[in-house]
Amino acid sequence: MRTLRVLAATAAIAALATGTSAAQQVAGDNGTDANGPITILKNMVAEPAGVQVTVDGQNIDDLSSVAYADITTIVHKGTNTLTVRWNGALTRLNFTVAYAPTRNAFKNVAVIQGDSSKDTSLRRAGSRTISFTIPG
């Protein structure tokens, strides 16, 4: 009886493993599939109210905390623009755009960082803009 349970459990695990691999998507032209390509915007520092982030002119919602946003459908192959605006003093600024042509192969393509102890422009309202390239 115990052998039968072990065999049944083994068969169930094998069925789940097969189902999982079959469920993985093939990469598509629009870049939103699970296996790539994918582009994410990472906010590595909690930001106070008044910080606005745009990619190619489109507002990225609610990055007031440490968070990731999938921006695959916003960016396009070639040159893109990341803009961060703030309406008051900031202590730190740390945004990164990472691109992965295939699953889990992320590389940073843009980084905006700053610390008010070294960068006095963060002590008042301002903005930073950086261009980055999505390969293709």
TORTORLO-991979 format. One record per residue: residue number from 0; residue in one letter; z, x, y of N, C-alpha, C, O in turn. Coordinates in steps of 0.05 Angstrom, whole numbers, plus 32768, in hexadecimal, padded with zeros to 4 digits. Atoms other than C-alpha are relative to their C-alpha. Layout:
BEGIN
  vose  kolse   nzz   nxx   nyy  cazz  caxx  cayy   czz   cxx   cyy   ozz   oxx   oyy
   NUM      a     Z     X     Y     Z     X     Y     Z     X     Y     Z     X     Y
...
***
This chain:
BEGIN
  vose  kolse   nzz   nxx   nyy  cazz  caxx  cayy   czz   cxx   cyy   ozz   oxx   oyy
     0      m  8000  8010  7FE8  8000  8000  8000  8000  8011  8019  7FF2  800B  802D
     1      r  7FFF  7FEE  7FE9  8011  8039  802F  7FE5  800D  8005  7FDC  8010  801C
     2      t  801B  7FF4  7FFE  7FCD  8059  8021  7FED  7FED  800D  7FDC  7FF5  801D
     3      l  8012  8015  7FF5  7FAA  8018  8032  8005  7FFE  801E  7FF1  7FFB  802E
     4      r  7FFA  8001  7FE3  7FCE  8016  8076  7FF4  8018  800F  7FE9  8015  8025
     5      v  800A  7FE7  7FF3  7FBB  805E  8086  7FE1  7FFE  8002  7FD6  8005  8016
     6      l  801D  8003  8000  7F72  8050  8073  7FF7  7FEB  8015  7FE4  7FEF  8023
     7      a  8006  8014  7FEC  7F72  8011  809E  8003  800A  801C  7FF3  8005  802E
     8      a  7FFB  7FF5  7FE6  7F8F  8036  80D9  7FEB  8015  8007  7FE1  8016  801D
     9      t  8016  7FED  7FFB  7F5C  806E  80D1  7FE6  7FF2  8006  7FD8  7FFB  8018
    10      a  8019  800F  7FFB  7F23  803C  80CF  8001  7FF4  801C  7FED  7FF3  802A
    11      a  7FFD  800C  7FE5  7F3E  801A  810E  7FFC  8015  8016  7FEF  8010  802A
    12      i  8003  7FEB  7FEC  7F43  805C  8133  7FE2  8009  8001  7FD8  800D  8017
    13      a  801C  7FF9  8000  7EFC  806E  811E  7FEF  7FEB  800E  7FDD  7FF2  801D
    14      a  800F  8015  7FF2  7EE2  802B  8136  8005  8001  801E  7FF2  7FFD  802D
    15      l  7FFA  7FFD  7FE4  7F05  8034  8179  7FF1  8018  800C  7FE6  8016  8022
    16      a  800D  7FE8  7FF6  7EE9  807A  8181  7FE2  7FFB  8003  7FD6  8004  8017
    17      t  801D  8006  7FFF  7EA2  8062  8172  7FFB  7FEC  8017  7FE7  7FF0  8026
    18      g  8003  8014  7FEA  7EAB  8027  81A3  8002  800E  801B  7FF3  8007  802D
    19      t  7FFC  7FF2  7FE7  7EC3  8056  81DA  7FE7  8010  8007  7FDE  800F  801E
    20      s  8017  7FEF  7FFA  7E89  8086  81D4  7FE7  7FEF  8005  7FD6  7FF6  8015
    21      a  8016  8012  7FFB  7E58  804C  81D1  8002  7FF3  801B  7FEE  7FEB  8027
    22      a  7FFC  800D  7FE6  7E76  802F  8210  7FFA  8012  8018  7FF7  8008  802E
    23      q  8006  7FEE  7FEA  7E69  806D  823A  7FE4  7FFA  800A  7FD1  7FF6  7FFB
    24      q  8019  8007  7FF3  7E31  8061  826B  7FEE  8019  8003  7FF8  802F  8006
    25      v  8014  7FEB  7FFB  7DF2  808A  8273  7FFE  8001  801F  7FFE  7FED  802C
    26      a  8002  7FFD  7FE3  7DEB  80A7  82B9  7FE8  7FF0  800B  7FD3  7FF0  7FFE
    27      g  8015  8010  7FF4  7DC1  807A  82E6  7FF6  800B  801A  8001  801E  8025
    28      d  800C  7FF7  7FE7  7D96  8081  8324  8012  7FFB  8018  8010  800A  802C
    29      n  7FF0  8006  7FE8  7DCA  8062  8353  801A  8010  8001  8029  800D  8014
    30      g  7FE9  7FEE  7FFF  7E01  8095  8341  801B  7FF3  7FFC  802F  7FFF  8003
    31      t  7FE6  800D  8003  7E38  8062  8330  800A  7FFF  7FE4  801F  7FF4  7FDE
    32      d  7FF8  8001  801C  7E3B  806C  82E5  8017  8013  7FFA  801B  8027  8009
    33      a  7FE8  7FF1  8007  7E79  8089  82C3  7FFA  801D  7FFB  800C  802E  8000
    34      n  8006  7FE5  8007  7E56  80C8  82AD  7FF4  8010  8017  7FF0  8029  8014
    35      g  800A  7FF2  7FE9  7E3A  80DB  82F1  7FE5  7FF7  8008  7FD8  7FE7  7FFA
    36      p  7FF1  7FF1  7FEB  7E23  80EA  8324  8013  7FEE  800F  800F  7FD6  8010
    37      i  7FEC  800E  7FF1  7E5F  80D6  834D  800A  8011  8017  800B  8029  8015
    38      t  7FF6  7FF2  7FE8  7E79  80E8  8392  801A  7FF1  8008  801A  7FD9  800A
    39      i  7FE7  800C  7FF8  7EC1  80DD  83A7  800A  800D  801A  8005  8025  801F
    40      l  7FF3  7FF6  7FE8  7EE7  80E5  83E8  801E  8001  7FF9  8029  7FED  7FF1
    41      k  7FE4  7FFD  8007  7F2D  8100  83DE  8010  8004  801A  8009  8015  802A
    42      n  7FED  7FFC  7FEA  7F64  80F8  8412  8019  800D  7FF3  8027  8000  7FE4
    43      m  7FEB  7FF2  800D  7F98  812C  83FF  801B  7FFF  8010  802F  800A  8006
    44      v  7FE8  8002  7FEF  7FCB  811D  8437  8002  7FE3  800A  7FEE  7FD8  8014
    45      a  7FFC  801B  7FF4  7FE9  80D9  844B  7FFB  8002  801E  8005  8013  802C
    46      e  8008  8000  7FE4  7FCC  80C8  848F  800E  7FE9  800E  8012  7FD3  8002
    47      p  7FF5  8016  7FF1  7FED  809E  84C5  7FEB  7FEC  8009  7FD3  7FF1  8006
    48      a  8013  8014  7FF6  7FCE  805F  84E2  7FF0  800D  8016  7FF9  801F  8024
    49      g  8011  7FF6  7FEB  7F94  806D  8510  7FEC  8015  7FF7  7FDE  8020  8007
    50      v  8014  7FED  800B  7F6C  809B  84E2  7FEA  7FF0  7FF4  7FEE  7FDE  7FE4
    51      q  8017  800E  800A  7F26  8083  84D4  7FED  8014  7FF3  7FE7  8029  7FFF
    52      v  8012  7FEE  800E  7EF8  80A3  84A1  7FE6  7FF1  7FFB  7FE5  7FDB  7FF1
    53      t  801A  800C  8005  7EAD  8096  849E  7FEF  8015  7FF1  7FF1  802D  7FF5
    54      v  8014  7FF0  800E  7E77  80B1  8470  7FE5  7FF3  8007  7FE0  7FDC  8001
    55      d  801A  800A  7FF7  7E31  80AA  848B  8002  7FE7  8011  7FF1  7FD4  800E
    56      g  7FFC  8017  7FEF  7E4B  8078  84BE  800E  7FE9  7FF4  8014  7FD5  8002
    57      q  7FF3  8016  800D  7E6C  804B  848B  801E  8006  7FFE  8026  801B  7FF4
    58      n  7FE3  7FFD  8000  7EB8  8041  8491  800A  8000  7FE3  8002  7FEF  7FD2
    59      i  7FF3  7FFF  801B  7EE0  8055  8453  801B  7FF3  8003  802B  7FFB  8014
    60      d  7FE8  8010  7FFD  7F18  8023  8449  8019  800E  7FF6  8019  801C  7FE2
    61      d  7FE4  7FFA  8008  7F63  8033  8446  8004  801B  7FF2  8009  801C  7FDA
    62      l  7FF9  7FE6  800A  7F6B  807D  843E  801A  800A  800D  801D  8022  8012
    63      s  7FE7  7FF9  7FF2  7FB0  807C  845F  8014  800E  7FEE  8027  801A  7FF7
    64      s  7FEF  7FF1  8013  7FD0  8098  8420  7FEF  8013  7FF1  7FD6  8013  7FF3
    65      v  8010  7FEE  8012  7FBC  80CE  83EF  7FF0  7FEE  7FEE  7FFC  7FDE  7FDF
    66      a  8011  8012  800F  7F81  80AD  83CE  7FE4  800C  7FFB  7FDD  8020  8007
    67      y  801B  7FF9  8006  7F3C  80B3  83B1  7FEF  7FE7  8005  7FF7  7FD1  7FFF
    68      a  8013  8016  7FFC  7F00  8088  83C5  7FE5  8008  7FF4  7FDB  801D  7FFA
    69      d  801B  7FFB  800C  7EBF  8083  839D  7FEC  7FFA  8016  7FE9  7FE3  801E
    70      i  8014  8004  7FEB  7E89  808D  83D2  7FE3  8005  7FF6  7FD1  800A  8005
    71      t  801A  7FFB  800D  7E4F  8095  83A1  7FEA  7FEE  800C  7FD4  7FF7  8010
    72      t  8015  8012  7FF6  7E2A  8058  83BC  7FFC  8003  801E  7FE9  7FF7  8029
    73      i  8004  7FFC  7FE3  7E33  806E  8405  7FEF  8019  8005  7FDE  8019  8017
    74      v  800E  7FE7  7FFC  7E19  80B5  8400  7FE4  7FFF  7FF4  7FDE  7FEE  7FE4
    75      h  801B  7FFE  800B  7DD1  80C9  83F1  7FFA  801D  7FFB  8007  802F  8006
    76      k  8008  7FE4  8005  7DAF  8107  83D7  7FF7  800C  801B  7FEA  8000  802B
    77      g  8006  7FF2  7FE7  7DA8  813A  840F  8018  8001  8012  802F  8000  8008
    78      t  7FEB  7FFD  7FED  7DD1  8140  844E  800E  7FE6  8007  8001  7FD1  800B
    79      n  7FEF  8016  7FFA  7E0B  8110  845B  8015  800A  8015  8018  8022  8019
    80      t  7FED  7FF9  7FEB  7E41  810E  8491  801B  7FF3  7FFB  801C  7FDB  7FF6
    81      l  7FE5  800A  8002  7E8D  8106  848B  800D  8004  801B  800D  801A  8026
    82      t  7FF3  7FFF  7FE6  7EB2  80F5  84CB  801C  7FF5  7FFD  8020  7FDF  7FF1
    83      v  7FE5  8009  8000  7EFD  80EF  84D3  8008  7FFF  801E  8006  8012  802C
    84      r  7FF6  8004  7FE4  7F19  80D2  8515  801D  7FF8  7FFF  8026  7FEA  7FED
    85      w  7FE4  8008  7FFE  7F61  80CB  852A  8007  7FFA  801D  7FFC  8007  802F
    86      n  7FFA  8009  7FE5  7F80  80A9  8566  801B  800A  800A  8024  8001  801F
    87      g  7FE6  7FF4  7FF7  7FC1  80D1  856B  8004  801A  7FF1  7FF3  8023  7FE1
    88      a  7FFA  7FE6  800C  7FE2  8111  8555  8002  7FFE  7FE1  800C  7FEA  7FD6
    89      l  7FFF  7FFD  801D  7FDB  8126  850B  800F  8019  7FFA  800D  802D  8008
    90      t  7FF4  7FE8  800A  8005  8157  84E5  7FED  8010  7FEF  7FEA  8028  7FF3
    91      r  8013  7FF3  8012  7FD2  8166  84AF  7FE8  7FEE  7FFC  7FE9  7FD6  7FFF
    92      l  8019  800E  8006  7F8B  8153  849E  7FF4  800D  7FE7  7FF1  8026  7FE7
    93      n  800A  7FF4  8018  7F6E  815D  8458  7FEF  7FEC  7FF0  7FF9  7FDD  7FE0
    94      f  8013  8011  800E  7F30  8139  8440  7FEB  8011  7FF2  7FE3  8026  7FFC
    95      t  8014  7FF1  8010  7F00  8151  840A  7FEC  7FEC  7FF4  7FF4  7FD6  7FEB
    96      v  8015  800F  800E  7EBE  8135  83F0  7FF9  8011  7FE8  7FF2  8028  7FEA
    97      a  8007  7FF2  8019  7EB1  8148  83A7  7FE9  7FF1  7FF2  7FE9  7FD8  7FF2
    98      y  8018  800B  800E  7E70  813D  8381  7FFF  800B  7FE4  8005  8022  7FDF
    99      a  8004  7FF8  801C  7E65  813E  8336  7FE6  7FF5  7FF6  7FE1  7FDD  7FF5
   100      p  801A  8009  800A  7E1F  813C  831A  8003  7FF4  7FE4  7FF3  7FE3  7FDC
   101      t  7FF9  800B  801A  7E3E  812D  82D5  801E  7FFC  7FFF  802D  8005  8011
   102      r  7FE4  8007  8003  7E81  8113  82BE  8012  8019  8001  800D  802D  7FF3
   103      n  7FEC  7FEC  7FFD  7EBC  813F  82D3  7FF6  801C  8007  8002  8030  7FFF
   104      a  800A  7FE6  7FF7  7E92  8176  82F2  8000  8001  801F  7FEC  8009  802B
   105      f  7FFE  8002  7FE3  7EAB  816D  833A  8000  801B  800E  800C  802E  8004
   106      k  7FFF  7FE9  7FEE  7E9E  81A0  8370  8002  7FF5  801C  7FF5  7FE2  8024
   107      n  7FFD  8008  7FE4  7EB4  819A  83B8  7FE6  8006  8010  7FDC  801C  800E
   108      v  8018  7FFC  7FF0  7E79  8190  83E7  8007  7FFE  801E  7FF7  8006  802F
   109      a  7FF7  8001  7FE4  7EA1  8184  8428  801F  8000  8000  802C  7FF3  7FEF
   110      v  7FE3  7FFE  7FFD  7EE8  8194  843F  8006  7FFF  801E  7FFB  800F  802D
   111      i  7FF5  8001  7FE5  7F0A  8180  8480  801E  8003  7FFD  802C  7FF2  7FF2
   112      q  7FE3  7FFB  8002  7F4F  819F  8486  800A  8009  801B  7FFB  8014  802C
   113      g  7FF3  7FF6  7FE8  7F7F  81AE  84BE  801E  7FFD  7FFF  8028  7FEB  7FF1
   114      d  7FE3  8000  7FFE  7FC8  81BB  84CE  8006  8003  801E  7FFE  8017  802A
   115      s  7FFB  8000  7FE3  7FE3  81AC  8514  800F  8019  8009  800E  8020  8021
   116      s  7FF3  7FE8  7FF9  800D  81EB  8512  7FED  8017  8007  7FF3  802A  8015
   117      k  8014  7FEC  7FFB  7FCD  8214  8513  7FE8  7FF5  8010  7FD9  8005  801C
   118      d  8017  800D  7FF3  7F9B  81E2  8530  800A  7FED  8015  8012  7FD6  800E
   119      t  7FF4  8011  7FEB  7FB0  81C6  8573  7FEF  7FE6  8005  7FFA  7FD4  8011
   120      s  8010  8018  7FFC  7F76  8193  8573  800B  7FE8  7FF1  8004  7FD2  7FF7
   121      l  7FF4  8016  8010  7F9D  816A  8540  8018  7FF4  800F  8022  7FDF  8006
   122      r  7FE9  800A  7FF1  7FD5  8160  8573  7FFA  7FE9  8013  800B  7FDF  8021
   123      r  8009  8016  7FEF  7FAC  812C  8599  7FE9  7FF2  7FF2  7FDE  7FFC  7FDE
   124      a  8017  800F  800C  7F76  80F8  8589  7FE7  8012  7FFE  7FE2  8022  8010
   125      g  8018  7FF0  8003  7F36  8116  856F  7FF0  7FF8  7FE8  7FF4  7FE3  7FDC
   126      s  8011  8005  8017  7F03  811A  8538  7FF5  801A  7FF5  7FF4  802F  8002
   127      r  800E  7FEA  800D  7EE2  8149  8506  7FE9  7FF4  7FF1  7FEB  7FDF  7FE4
   128      t  8018  8009  800E  7E9D  8142  84EA  7FF5  8018  7FF0  7FF4  802E  7FFB
   129      i  800B  7FEB  8011  7E7F  816A  84B1  7FE9  7FF5  7FF0  7FEA  7FDE  7FE7
   130      s  8017  8008  8010  7E3C  8166  848F  8003  800D  7FE4  800D  8023  7FE1
   131      f  7FFF  7FF5  801B  7E37  816F  8444  7FE6  7FF6  7FF1  7FD9  7FE3  7FFA
   132      t  8019  8006  800F  7DFE  816D  8411  8006  7FF7  7FE4  8016  8004  7FD5
   133      i  7FFF  8009  801C  7DF9  8145  83D1  7FE6  800B  7FF3  7FD0  8005  7FFC
   134      p  8017  7FF3  800D  7DCB  816C  83A2  7FED  7FEA  7FF6  7FF4  7FD3  7FF0
   135      g  8013  8013  800C  7D8C  814B  8389  7FE6  8006  800A  7FD3  7FF8  8002
***
